[in-house]
Amino acid sequence: MPKGKGGRIRGIVAGRGKVHEALKGLLGKARAAKIANAGQIKTDRSRMAKRAARTRKRRSE
């Protein structure tokens, strides 16, 4: 059954739906869901951001 316009996305943590929608176009549904669900609390998101920064730095060298 299709979800209603603006409805809750099943399988995504509450409050992270906008993140999922933003990433879905870039990464696909499954990868976007993993990232959106991983950032349930601020410390998780901060850890992910630091890891991404390290990855970007390493790739640019």
N, C-alpha and C positions, 0 to 999 in steps of 0.2 A: 504494500500500500504506500503510495507516495506521501511524503511529509507535506503538511500544509505550509503555505508561505509564512516564513518567520517562525516556524515551529522548532521545537527542541530537536537537536540532532542526536539520535541514539548512538551510544558507544563513545561519545565525546564528553569529557568532564564538564560539569556546569561552569559557565563563565569563560570557556575556551572555544566556543563555537565560532566566533569571529576569526580567531587565529586559524582554525581548521579551514574555514572558507577561503581565507587569504592564501594559504599554502597549497590548497587543493589544486588550483590551476597550474602551479609551478611544479609540484612534486607528485601529484596523484593522490588518490583517496587514502590508501594504506599508509604511505609515508607521512602524509599530513596528519593523520590520526595519531600516529606514534609520537610525533613532535608535540602536537596539541595536548595529548594526554600526559606526556612526560612533564610538562610545565605546570603541574597542579599548584605548587607553592612558589613563592618568589625566589627562594634559595635554589630550587631546581632550575628555574629559568636563568638565574645568574650563572649557575654552573654551566648550563648549555651555551650561554653567550661567551663565556671565557674559553670554553673548548673550541667553539667556532672561530674565535679570534686567533687561537693558537694554530688551528688548521690553516686559516688564511695566511698567517705569517709564514708558516712553514712552506706553503705552496708558492709563495711569491719569491722565495730565495732561489 
